Structures are given as structure tokens and as C-alpha cells.
């Protein structure tokens, strides 16, 4: 497969992944479909891992990748592939940001009311052996909002998976773009005949 076509394909895959990351991040603001006050929302949600890391920092590289893969575009050359490589590194950074913040959100657990009317993070600083992720009976400690633990675990896990997939695609595009810089993008038979 030509490096240009591969870049376009990678860009096409990153757009829906970025959109899913943005949606998952927005849903984290509404645990169990409830609207909460600012101070009742888990801290890691406010770092916008899906909106910034998995979304905005992914859309720009994906656009450049698509442009590098379109025949006749100004980016479908060695210089364009070098620019796509630089932007793919930005995509890797965004994906890593999404992964790290999501992993911390999973590790710390949600912010919730444990029954005394005050919101806190009851699962923070637990060891791996006693982690709430492996012991679902602990989930009942969170009384309000209902199902907040499940909500956070599922959505942060989705963000972690999306970030990982985006990182893999972005790293593969760095390699692909490097090959495109060194070897050039493929030309169609018609263009080769004109040269």
C-alpha cells in the first residue's frame, strides 16, 4: 500500500475515534444521566482527556493525514508527509494524555456521596489487592449519584481503550510518514507516464 493511501486510511479511522472520545468525556459530566454541581464531578473529568487529548489533539493530525493521502493535494508529497509525521507526534501526545488521565481516573475512582451528604473519593489510595475495580461489593459505598461507579469505570475504560488505539494508529502513521519522506508517496500510473 502506498504511504499516501495509508495516511488517508489512518486519518479516516482517527476521526470517528476522536468523536467517540469527545462523547465519552461529555457523558462523564452527567453520571447516571444526572446534572451535578461542579464540585460534585470527579476531578479527572475536568482535565478533559477525551475532548482535548482524544479529540482536539487528534482531529488536526487526522486532517493532515487525510490531506497527505489525497492525490493532487498540496500535502501529497515528501514535504507534506514530513508535516504529517510531525502532526502524528502531536496525535501520539494527545492519545497519551487521554490514556494517562483516564488511567488515573480509573485508579482513584469517582467522586460520590457516601451517605453523609458530602462528596469525596472513597476509593483513592487503595492498593491493587483492595482496589474497588476488582471488588464490586465496595461499589455500594457510593450512595449518590446511583451507579456512579459503574458509569465512571465504563466511560474511563472506553477513553483508555480509545486513547490506546489512537496512540497505536498515530505511532504507525509516524513510521508511515517517515517512509513517505524518505521514499516519496506513490504516484498513479497516469502521473508516472506524464513524468
C-alpha positions in Angstrom: 0.0 0.0 0.0 1.3 3.5 -0.8 2.3 5.7 2.1 -0.3 8.3 0.9 -3.2 5.9 0.9 -2.1 4.5 4.3 -2.1 8.1 5.7 -5.6 8.7 4.3 -6.8 5.5 5.8 -5.3 6.2 9.2 -6.8 9.7 9.1 -10.2 8.3 8.3 -10.0 5.9 11.2 -9.0 8.6 13.7 -11.9 10.9 13.1 -14.6 8.6 14.5 -12.3 7.5 17.3 -11.8 11.2 18.3 -15.6 11.8 18.1 -16.2 8.8 20.4 -13.6 10.1 22.9 -15.3 13.5 23.0 -18.8 12.0 23.6 -17.4 9.7 26.3 -15.8 12.6 28.1 -19.0 14.7 27.9 -21.0 11.8 29.3 -18.7 11.7 32.3 -20.1 15.1 33.3 -23.6 13.5 33.7 -23.2 10.4 35.9 -26.3 8.2 35.6 -27.8 11.0 33.5 -27.9 13.5 36.4 -26.8 17.1 36.3 -24.4 17.7 39.2 -22.8 20.8 40.6 -19.2 21.5 39.6 -17.7 20.4 42.9 -19.6 17.0 42.7 -17.8 15.9 39.5 -14.7 13.8 39.5 -11.5 15.8 39.1 -10.1 13.9 36.2 -13.2 14.6 34.2 -12.3 18.3 34.3 -8.9 17.6 32.7 -11.0 16.8 29.5 -9.0 13.7 28.5 -11.4 12.8 25.7 -12.1 16.4 24.5 -8.5 17.6 24.5 -6.4 14.5 24.2 -8.5 12.1 22.3 -10.5 14.7 20.4 -8.9 18.1 19.5 -5.3 16.9 19.5 -6.4 14.0 17.2 -8.6 15.9 14.7 -5.8 18.2 13.5 -3.4 15.3 12.7 -6.2 13.3 11.2 -7.0 16.2 8.8 -3.3 16.5 7.8 -3.1 12.7 7.3 -6.1 12.8 5.0 -4.6 15.7 3.0 -1.3 13.8 2.7 -3.2 10.8 1.2 -5.2 12.7 -1.4 -3.7 12.7 -4.9 -3.1 16.1 -6.3 -3.3 17.9 -2.9 -0.6 20.2 -1.8 0.3 17.8 1.0 0.7 14.7 -1.2 4.5 15.0 -1.4 7.5 14.4 0.7 7.2 17.7 2.5 3.5 17.0 3.2 4.4 13.6 4.6 7.0 15.2 6.9 4.4 17.6 8.1 2.0 14.6 8.6 4.8 13.0 10.6 5.1 16.0 12.9 1.4 16.2 13.4 1.2 12.5 14.1 3.6 13.1 17.0 1.1 15.6 18.3 -1.6 12.9 17.9 0.6 10.5 20.0 0.9 13.1 22.7 -2.8 13.7 22.8 -3.5 10.0 22.9 -1.0 9.5 25.8 -2.7 12.4 27.7 -6.1 10.7 27.2 -4.7 7.4 28.4 -2.9 8.7 31.5 -5.7 10.9 32.7 -8.2 8.0 32.1 -6.0 5.6 34.0 -5.7 7.9 36.9 -9.5 8.4 36.9 -10.0 4.6 37.0 -7.4 4.2 39.8 -8.8 7.0 42.0 -12.5 6.2 41.5 -15.4 8.5 41.3 -16.4 11.4 43.5 -19.6 10.5 45.3 -21.8 10.9 48.4 -21.1 8.0 50.8 -24.2 8.7 52.8 -23.2 11.7 54.9 -24.2 14.3 52.4 -20.6 15.2 51.5 -18.9 14.3 48.2 -15.5 12.6 48.5 -13.4 10.0 46.7 -13.8 6.8 48.9 -11.6 4.6 46.7 -8.5 6.8 46.4 -5.1 5.4 47.7 -6.2 1.8 47.7 -3.7 -0.9 46.9 -4.1 -3.2 43.9 -5.3 -6.1 46.2 -8.1 -4.0 47.7 -9.0 -1.9 44.7 -12.6 -1.3 44.0 -12.0 -2.3 40.4 -11.6 -5.9 41.5 -14.1 -5.9 44.3 -17.6 -4.8 43.2 -19.0 -5.1 46.7 -17.2 -1.9 47.6 -19.3 0.0 44.9 -22.2 0.2 47.4 -20.2 2.8 49.4 -21.2 5.4 46.8 -24.9 6.2 47.6 -25.4 9.2 45.3 -25.5 9.5 42.3 -26.7 6.0 41.8 -24.5 3.8 39.6 -21.7 6.5 39.5 -19.0 3.9 40.0 -20.2 1.8 37.0 -20.6 5.0 35.0 -17.1 6.1 35.7 -15.5 2.7 35.2 -17.2 2.1 31.9 -16.5 5.6 30.4 -12.9 5.9 31.7 -12.3 2.4 30.4 -13.7 3.4 27.0 -11.5 6.5 27.0 -8.4 4.4 27.9 -9.1 2.0 25.1 -9.8 4.8 22.6 -6.6 6.6 23.6 -4.6 3.3 23.3 -6.0 2.7 19.8 -5.3 6.3 18.8 -1.8 6.1 20.1 -1.1 2.9 18.0 -2.6 4.4 14.9 -0.6 7.7 15.4 2.7 5.8 16.0 2.1 3.7 12.9 1.5 7.0 11.0 4.8 8.4 12.3 6.5 5.4 10.7 4.5 5.6 7.6 5.2 9.3 7.2 8.9 8.7 7.7 8.8 6.2 4.9 6.9 8.7 2.8 9.5 11.4 3.5 12.4 9.1 2.6 10.9 7.1 -0.3 8.2 9.5 -1.5 4.5 8.9 -1.9 3.2 6.5 -4.6 2.2 8.0 -7.9 -0.5 6.7 -10.1 0.4 5.1 -13.5 -1.0 8.1 -15.3 1.1 10.5 -13.3 4.2 8.3 -13.8 3.6 8.3 -17.6 3.5 12.1 -17.6 6.7 12.5 -15.8 
